[in-house]
Amino acid sequence: MNHGQHHYAELSSIFYPHDITGADKDLVGDNSKTTCLFCGQSRPNVTFKKDAHVIPAGLGNRTLFYLNECDTCNTRFSYYENELVNFLTFDRIFISAQKRPGSGAPKYKQKGKQSALEMNSGKLNIAILEQEGIFNVAEKEGQNIITFKINNPPPYRPEDICKCLTHMGWALLEDEDKTLVSYVPNWLLGKIDIYPLYLDTAFVPGNGFANVILEVLKTTHADSINYPYLIRFTYGTKIISFYLPASPDIKCAPLLYSYCPHIPENAAVSPTTWTIPSNERIKPDDITYTWSYRDKDPRTDIKV
């Protein structure tokens, strides 16, 4: 990852334990305000009964909430959260992040199938029924390397991932910053469209980040003025960065920003930039992970 680009600077950030647990709620907003932060409606037109998560509940958050998000907006935004959770399905498993108290270890199992992937007590358990074709495991002989392929993983909608990141990042913006991108609530509510959108994703080798890191960075350079904010979410083995445009009319591509202080200087990380032209859902054919190991139980038999 190129650490030489410095045309954004950190504006605000939140670091949480990866399971985002805690006894006390951390509330974002103003208790004295009675209107929704996003749609602008007030009681009795809308209600405020549900917990409005800043970071999705599906990624373990049960302490950080919006005070001023109505139930109607909360329901809409939950669809965006589901898309991000689907995208990060296997990261949840690899870092063993529980969804809710008492929910047990995270697990991946397709409906009606017996093959399963589960992290339990720090051990990754893989159950494979070969005829189902859900998982494929292959060993590179003499190299202590295993490749693990997951066929037909969950689909996701990249635009909704961008919206989910923006909904999270909105909690970190001051009022003066929100005025610079005042169109955002209308975009999140589906009243306007913005295409293309630009999103960076990077896979970080290793066991995954033990903390959820949510950051908003602000441009410090004229070349980035069309994308004044960069919203970055780090979770498990992934870093996801969304370039928030200054207005819905911006069509030019952003000046890419790959600097990340959380990654060691010598880490071999290459971000992939997505140009998102529509709200189309992506259905990946497969996802492949490569693992190295020191040794294995001699009774283990890995077949190609």
C-alpha positions in Angstrom: 0.0 0.0 0.0 1.4 3.4 -1.0 2.1 5.5 2.1 3.3 8.5 0.2 0.0 10.1 -0.6 -1.1 12.7 2.0 -3.9 14.7 0.5 -6.4 13.7 3.2 -6.2 14.3 6.9 -8.1 12.6 9.7 -11.1 14.6 10.8 -12.6 12.1 13.3 -12.5 8.4 14.2 -14.0 5.7 16.4 -12.0 2.6 17.6 -14.1 -0.2 19.1 -13.3 -3.7 20.2 -14.2 -6.0 17.3 -17.3 -7.4 19.1 -18.4 -3.9 20.1 -19.7 -4.9 23.5 -20.3 -2.9 26.6 -22.8 -2.2 29.4 -23.3 1.5 28.6 -24.7 3.1 25.5 -22.8 5.7 23.6 -25.3 8.1 22.1 -24.7 10.3 19.1 -27.0 13.3 18.7 -28.9 15.9 20.7 -31.5 14.9 23.2 -33.2 18.3 22.9 -33.9 17.9 19.2 -37.2 16.3 18.2 -36.7 15.9 14.5 -35.1 13.1 12.6 -31.5 13.7 11.6 -32.1 12.4 8.1 -35.7 12.9 7.0 -36.4 16.0 9.1 -39.8 14.7 10.3 -41.0 14.9 13.9 -43.5 13.2 16.2 -46.3 12.2 15.7 -45.5 11.8 12.0 -42.6 9.5 12.9 -41.6 7.4 16.0 -38.3 7.0 17.8 -38.7 3.6 19.5 -36.0 1.5 17.9 -32.3 1.4 18.6 -30.6 3.2 15.6 -27.2 1.7 15.3 -24.3 3.8 14.0 -22.2 0.7 13.2 -24.5 -2.2 12.1 -25.8 -4.6 14.7 -24.9 -7.4 12.3 -21.2 -6.6 12.9 -21.7 -6.8 16.7 -22.5 -3.2 17.7 -24.7 -2.9 20.8 -23.4 0.3 22.4 -23.2 3.0 19.7 -26.5 4.6 18.6 -28.0 7.6 17.0 -30.4 9.6 19.2 -32.1 11.4 16.3 -32.9 8.7 13.8 -36.6 7.9 13.3 -37.9 4.3 13.0 -38.8 4.8 9.3 -35.3 5.9 8.4 -33.9 3.1 10.6 -35.8 0.5 8.7 -34.5 1.8 5.3 -30.9 2.0 6.5 -31.1 -1.6 7.8 -31.2 -2.7 4.2 -27.8 -1.0 3.6 -26.4 -2.6 6.7 -27.4 -6.0 5.5 -25.4 -5.5 2.3 -22.3 -4.6 4.2 -22.7 -7.5 6.6 -23.0 -9.9 3.6 -19.9 -8.4 2.1 -18.0 -9.0 5.5 -19.6 -12.4 6.2 -16.3 -14.3 6.4 -14.4 -11.6 8.2 -17.0 -11.9 11.0 -16.2 -15.6 11.2 -12.4 -15.3 11.0 -12.3 -12.8 13.9 -15.1 -14.6 15.8 -17.3 -11.5 16.2 -20.6 -12.4 17.8 -23.7 -10.7 16.4 -25.5 -10.3 19.7 -25.2 -11.5 23.3 -25.7 -15.2 23.5 -25.7 -15.6 19.7 -22.8 -18.0 19.8 -19.9 -18.3 17.4 -20.4 -16.8 13.9 -21.2 -19.5 11.3 -21.7 -19.8 7.6 -24.1 -22.4 6.3 -26.2 -22.2 3.2 -29.9 -23.1 3.6 -30.6 -26.8 3.2 -26.9 -27.7 3.1 -24.7 -29.5 5.6 -21.4 -28.0 4.7 -20.5 -25.3 7.3 -17.8 -22.8 8.3 -17.4 -21.8 11.9 -14.9 -20.3 14.3 -15.3 -21.7 17.8 -12.9 -21.2 20.8 -10.3 -19.8 18.5 -10.4 -22.8 16.1 -11.7 -22.6 12.5 -14.0 -25.6 11.9 -14.9 -26.6 8.3 -17.5 -29.3 7.6 -17.4 -30.3 3.9 -19.9 -32.5 2.1 -18.2 -32.9 -1.2 -21.3 -33.5 -3.3 -22.7 -30.1 -2.2 -19.9 -28.2 -3.8 -20.0 -25.4 -1.2 -16.3 -25.5 -0.3 -13.2 -26.7 -2.1 -9.9 -27.2 -0.2 -6.5 -27.9 -2.0 -3.0 -28.2 -0.7 0.1 -27.1 -2.5 2.4 -30.1 -2.0 5.6 -29.3 -0.1 4.8 -25.6 0.3 2.7 -25.7 3.6 0.0 -23.7 1.8 -3.7 -24.4 1.7 -6.2 -22.7 -0.6 -9.8 -22.6 0.5 -12.5 -21.7 -2.0 -16.1 -20.8 -1.0 -18.6 -21.2 -3.9 -21.7 -19.1 -4.3 -21.0 -16.7 -1.3 -23.6 -14.2 -0.3 -24.5 -11.4 -2.8 -24.2 -7.7 -2.0 -25.0 -4.3 -3.5 -21.9 -2.0 -3.7 -24.0 1.2 -3.8 -25.7 0.2 -0.5 -22.3 -0.5 1.0 -21.3 3.1 0.1 -24.6 4.3 1.7 -23.9 2.3 4.9 -20.5 3.7 5.2 -21.9 7.2 4.7 -24.6 6.6 7.3 -21.9 5.6 9.8 -19.6 8.5 8.9 -22.4 11.0 9.3 -22.0 10.5 13.1 -18.5 11.8 12.9 -19.2 15.0 11.0 -19.7 18.3 12.6 -22.6 20.5 11.5 -20.3 22.7 9.4 -19.0 19.7 7.6 -22.5 18.4 6.9 -23.4 21.6 5.2 -20.7 21.0 2.6 -22.4 17.7 1.6 -26.0 18.6 2.6 -27.4 16.4 -0.2 -26.4 13.2 1.8 -29.7 12.7 3.7 -31.7 12.8 0.4 -29.3 10.4 -1.2 -29.5 8.0 1.7 -33.3 8.2 1.5 -33.3 7.3 -2.2 -34.6 10.7 -3.3 -31.6 11.3 -5.6 -29.1 9.1 -7.3 -25.3 9.6 -7.7 -23.4 7.7 -10.3 -20.7 6.7 -10.7 -19.6 6.1 -7.1 -16.0 5.2 -6.1 -15.0 2.7 -3.5 -11.6 1.2 -2.5 -11.3 -2.2 -0.9 -8.1 -3.8 0.4 -7.4 -7.2 1.8 -4.9 -7.2 4.7 -3.0 -10.4 5.2 -3.0 -11.9 8.7 -5.5 -12.8 11.4 -7.6 -9.6 10.9 -8.0 -6.4 12.9 -9.1 -6.9 16.5 -10.8 -3.5 16.5 -13.5 -1.9 14.3 -12.1 1.3 13.0 -14.4 4.0 11.6 -12.7 7.1 10.2 -13.7 10.2 8.3 -10.8 12.0 6.5 -11.1 15.5 5.0 -9.3 16.7 1.9 -6.2 19.0 2.4 -5.4 19.4 -1.3 -7.1 21.2 -4.2 -6.9 18.1 -6.3 -9.3 16.3 -3.9 -11.8 19.1 -3.6 -14.5 17.2 -5.6 -14.4 14.5 -3.0 -14.0 16.5 0.3 -14.5 13.5 2.6 -13.1 9.9 2.7 -15.1 7.5 4.9 -13.0 4.4 5.8 -14.1 1.3 7.7 -11.7 -1.3 8.8 -13.0 -4.7 9.9 -11.4 -8.1 10.0 -9.1 -8.5 7.0 -10.6 -5.7 5.0 -10.2 -1.9 4.7 -13.1 -0.2 2.8 -12.9 3.4 1.7 -15.6 5.5 0.1 -15.0 8.8 -1.6 -17.9 11.1 -0.7 -18.5 13.6 -3.6 -19.0 17.3 -3.0 -22.3 17.2 -4.9 -24.5 14.7 -6.8 -23.2 16.2 -10.1 -19.6 15.2 -9.7 -18.6 12.9 -12.5 -14.8 12.9 -12.5 -12.9 10.2 -10.7 -11.3 11.0 -7.3 -7.6 11.2 -6.7 -7.0 7.9 -5.0 -5.8 7.8 -1.5 -4.1 4.6 -0.2 -2.2 5.8 2.9 -3.3 3.9 6.0 -1.4 4.3 9.3 -2.8 1.1 10.7 -0.9 -1.1 8.2 2.8 -1.8 8.7 5.0 -0.1 6.2 6.2 -3.4 4.7 2.7 -4.9 4.3 1.9 -6.1 0.8 -1.5 -4.6 0.4 -2.9 -3.5 -3.0 -6.2 -1.6 -2.9 -8.8 -2.3 -5.6 -10.9 0.6 -6.8 -14.5 0.0 -7.8 -16.4 2.2 -10.1 -20.0 1.7 -9.3 -22.3 2.7 -12.2 -25.7 1.5 -10.9 -27.5 -0.1 -8.0 -26.9 -3.6 -9.4 -26.3 -6.4 -6.9 -23.1 -8.5 -7.3 -23.3 -12.2 -7.0 -19.7 -13.5 -6.7 -19.0 -17.0 -8.2 -16.5 -17.8 -5.4 -14.1 -16.3 -2.8 -10.7 -17.9 -2.3 -8.4 -17.6 0.7 -4.8 -18.8 0.9 -3.4 -20.0 4.3 0.1 -21.0 5.3 0.8 -23.3 8.2 3.9 -24.6 10.1 2.7 -28.2 10.5 -0.5 -30.3 10.5 -1.8 -33.4 12.2 -0.4 -36.4 10.3 -3.9 -37.8 10.3 -5.1 -34.9 8.2 -5.8 -35.8 4.6 -6.5 -32.9 2.2 -7.7 -33.9 -1.2 -7.8 -31.7 -4.3 
